[in-house]
Amino acid sequence: MNPLKPDDIILGLMSGTSLDGLDLCACTFSQKTNQEALDYRILCADTVSYPAKWHQILLNSFYSSMDELSRLNTQFGIYLAEQINFFCKKNKIQPALIGSHGHTVFHRPDQGITLQIGHGSIIRKMTGIPVISNFRMQDVQLGGQGAPLVPIGDRLLFRDYAFCLNLGGFSNISWDSNGKRKACDIAPCNMLLNQLASRENLAYDKDGILASCGRMIDNFLEKWNQLPYYSMGEPKSLGREWFEKNWNHVIGSNEWETTDLLRTATEHIAMQIVSWILRSGIRSNQKILVTGGGAYNKFLIERLSLLLAGEITLHIPEAMLIDYKEAMIFGLLAYLRYHGKINILSSVTGSPYDQCSGDIYL
């Protein structure tokens, strides 16, 4: 394979667990002089909201049969390719490489399985662009968590921050410890808040306004804070299975007001994040980079800042980075895989060794 040039465009794709939509981010990467770190530049990006049909299909995919999943893997690959072609035509770009995460149907590292649909070979055929996908499977088969994958990007692109906090479908965080990158999923985030907001026929609770109007349900807060996951050591990761087991009965019940559930859920998320940060030994002069859709939730950020007692700076970057950091980093994972470089960190996933992972379709 010919090496990529610094001005070659890499297109990263991400479909998150919160089902906000498909993120596409076109970017370039270049090596800093005599450093492991990389420079990046985001050229253009967009989020394609899922049509109602696709939103429902992806939401229910967890319950699909193997035959249905096989068809869905192809159908979603076609959908991704169509969106890529439209995005490239609209922005007048010609990517040299695509890094596609796909959409996670289930993630069970304890059973050695994980599935992200949207087959890379379909995307390659319909776009004419080389594709790298299926980044998680190799790590899971080696006994790792297969997640989180973004910390390699945090280490290479955002090393000026002590911590990188992502408020996506789940909240997760990465940091350096004695020269090694560490990371873990902390708690639910937008997946929970968005599904609670859907009780009011809303895609999400804008600025956390509904949550800010609610009252705390104390027994729920206490129960949620005692979930066994929170006392587990790293490495650890969360998936839809864990979420549905612990939250579906609350989301589907009419016994409680939505505003009260949102208020309690927001407090739970903030408490778990802050508890983790304070246990980490962070110093008061250090900064935390906050990205993901939850960075726009003013009430959640307010609760985080208050619980941190103002001693630690939460840095909310420009909108482009908030929205597209994860998609960009899946482009980076493809960039690293293409060049035969490490893109999965064993210090993060718990696998026996660092890896260069992803299926390549040239």
C-alpha positions, 0 to 999 in steps of 0.5 A: 500500500502506498503511504498516505500524504499529509494532505490526503483526506481521511473520512471518519464515520461514527454511529453512536449508541445515543442514535443522534445520527451518523457523524461524518468527518473529513480530516487530515493528519500529519506527524509533528516533528520528532514527536509521537503526537500528530496534528489534525485538521477538520476540513468539513463534517456533518451529522445525518439524522436517521430517518424514523425508519432507520432509527427504529431499525437500529434501536430494535436491532439488538432483538434481531435474528441472525438472518435479519442481522446478516441482511441488516449488515448489508442494508446499513452498509448501503445506507452508509455508502449513500451518505458518504457519496452525498457528503463527498459530492456536497463538499467537493472532496475525494477521500483517500481512505474511509474509517467506519465504526459502523453501528453497534448491535451488541457488545459482550466482551465477556463472551468474546463477541461484538458486532458493528453492522455496516459492512466495509466491503459494501461501502468500498464497492459503492464509493470506490474508496478504500475502507477500514472497519470492524476495529473492535473484534480482534481485541475482544477475541484476544480477551480485551474489552474492545473498548474504548477505542478513542483514547489512542486519539486522545494520546496522539492529538490532545495530550495537553489535557490531563483528562479527555471526557466524552459525553456521548451515549455513555460517558467515558474518560481517558488519561495518562498514568505513568506513561500509559494511556488508561480509559474506561466507560463511567456511566450512561449519558445521552442514551439515558437522557435522550430515551427519557426525553423521548417520553415527551416526543423529544429527540433530546432535552435541549440544554437540560431544561426539562431536567432542571425543572424536575425534582430528585427521586432520592430512592432512585438516585441511591439505587442507581449509584449502587449499581455493581459496575461502579465499584468494578476496577478498570478495564471495564466497558458498558454496552446496550445489554447493561443499559437495558437491564438497568434502565428500560423498566424506568423509561417505559413506566408511566409511574414517574414524571419525565422531568423528575426522572431526567433530574435524577438521571442527570444528577446520577450521571454527574455524581458518577463522573465527578466521583471518578475524577476525584478518585483519580487524584487530579490536581486543581490546576489541570484541565479536562477536555469535554466533548460529545453531545452532552457538552451542550447540556447546560444543566449537566455541565452546571452540575458537573462544575458545581460538584467539582467545586470549581477547582478543576477547569472543564474546557468546552471546545469549539462546536466542530470538535465537540460534535465530531471528535469521535468520528475524526478519531475513527478516521485516525484509527484507519490512518494508523491501521493503513500504515501498520501502526498501533491503534488499539491500546492494551492498557485501555482494553485489557488485552494482552498486547497493543494491536494494529486492528481493523478489516481492510478493503482496498 
